[in-house]
Amino acid sequence: MINKRRNRLLKLLDERKAATVHELVESLDASPSTIRRDISWLAARNLIHRTRGGAETTPRKKRLGGLANDTFADNLRANAARKYAIARHAAALCEDGETIIINGGTTTFMMADFLADRSLKIMTNSFLMADRLLATSQNEVLIPGGTVYRDENVILSPFDNDATGDQYASKMFMSVSGLSMLGLVETDPLLIRAERRLIGQAEKLVVLVDSSKFARRAGLILCNLKQVHTVITDSGVADLSVQWLEQAGVKVIVVEPETPPAQDCIALDGAQLGLHGTMCAMLA
């Protein structure tokens, strides 16, 4: 569990980029041994980089406002054909008239391509998803109030009494950083807090993960497998992974990768996106 002191340590490193143990001791009013334990704990989860005599922000990771993920555009490039097929199947699970939640991941973002002709109430913390749905569909779209994290394509509210907290959904569609026998894995504590609140507002949790996510087990546990109703993944998933998911009571749907159509492209931070959220020229 990441506590208040460790959160403060992360924020200090965001501001200073690097700090010694002595500097952190003075700033956080903690003992050197406590600070060293905190550094070890955070470094083991790839949230910071341990240095000789202190710590620094994780190299080659863009940290905006405390989030430690790669940029949205970077993640969108990875395994696009797998994600596209998964998104198509996920959208097919939606029924007109129902309320659903879609989080701000790259696989879930691709669902917009298949929701243009639907009639749904959609709550999302992805501002790109909201913009796409408003431009291409007649779905009712709800977004939370809060801070916009551009690189990660999410809106996060620090308040528990956000107006969207009263919304109930039949399904929540979620992308995550990783998946293990212990549960869903994310890397940022602020994101975890927001996602846990959304999970509590949905009857069924549907997780969209391409097969590469099963190898990513470092991070923080978002929720355990008991809270997951369905996992949609691609045919690259190992049989053993399917077995332990099914043994945990999770329904597993496996789809074949499907290359998105290379047409109607626009640019987003160096990546090519279709007008409905699909990957394009980079796949040609």
C-alpha positions, 0 to 999 in steps of 0.5 A, a space after each residue: 500500500 502506498 501511504 501519504 509519506 510515499 505520495 509526498 516523496 513522489 511529489 517531491 521527486 516530481 518537482 526536483 527530479 532527484 533528491 538525496 536521502 538527507 534532503 528527503 529526511 528534512 522535507 518529509 520529517 522522517 528517519 533515514 532508515 524510513 526514507 531508505 525503506 520508502 525508496 526501496 519500496 517505490 523503486 521495486 514498483 518502478 515508480 522511482 529510480 534508486 540512485 547512490 545516496 538518494 532517488 530520482 524520477 524514473 528515467 524515460 517515463 513522462 510523469 505528468 501530475 504524478 502519473 507514471 505511465 507512458 503517454 497515451 500515443 505511445 501505448 496506442 502504437 503497441 499491439 494495435 491489431 490485438 486491441 482493435 479485435 478486443 475492442 470490437 468484441 467488447 462493443 458487441 456486449 453493449 445493449 442499446 439503452 443501458 448505461 456503461 462505464 469506459 475507462 481511459 485506456 488505449 484498448 477501450 478507446 478503440 471501442 468508440 469505433 464500434 459504438 457510433 450507431 448505438 444508443 447508450 449512456 456512456 460515462 468515461 474519464 477519457 477526454 479523447 473517448 468523450 470527444 470521439 463519441 460526441 463527434 461520431 454518435 448520438 450516445 449520451 456522454 458523461 465525464 467527471 470533473 477534475 484534472 486533465 492529464 493529457 499524455 495519459 488521456 484521463 480526467 481524474 477527480 480528487 473529490 469523492 463527491 463528484 457528480 458522476 459518483 451517483 451514476 450506476 452502470 450495468 457494465 464497466 469496460 476497463 483497460 489495465 497495465 497488467 493482469 496476474 493471479 493476484 488481480 488487475 495491476 496498475 502503476 499509479 496510486 492516483 489512477 487506482 483510487 479513481 478506477 476503484 471508485 468507478 468499479 464500485 459503480 458497475 454491476 459487471 467488470 469487463 477487462 480488455 487486455 491484449 496477451 502482452 499484459 499477462 507478462 506485466 505483473 510489477 505494480 500495484 493491485 487495483 482489484 482482485 479477480 473476484 471483482 472481474 466478470 469477464 476478460 477479453 484477450 487475444 489468441 496469443 494468451 497462454 493456455 495456463 493464463 486462461 486456466 487460472 482465470 477460469 479457475 478464479 470464476 472469470 469468463 474468458 473470451 479469446 479473439 483473433 487479432 484484426 488489423 484496423 482499416 488504414 483510412 481516414 487518418 488524423 495525427 495525435 502526438 506522432 501516432 496515426 489514429 482513424 477518425 473513429 479511433 483506429 490505428 492506421 498508417 503505421 500498420 500498413 
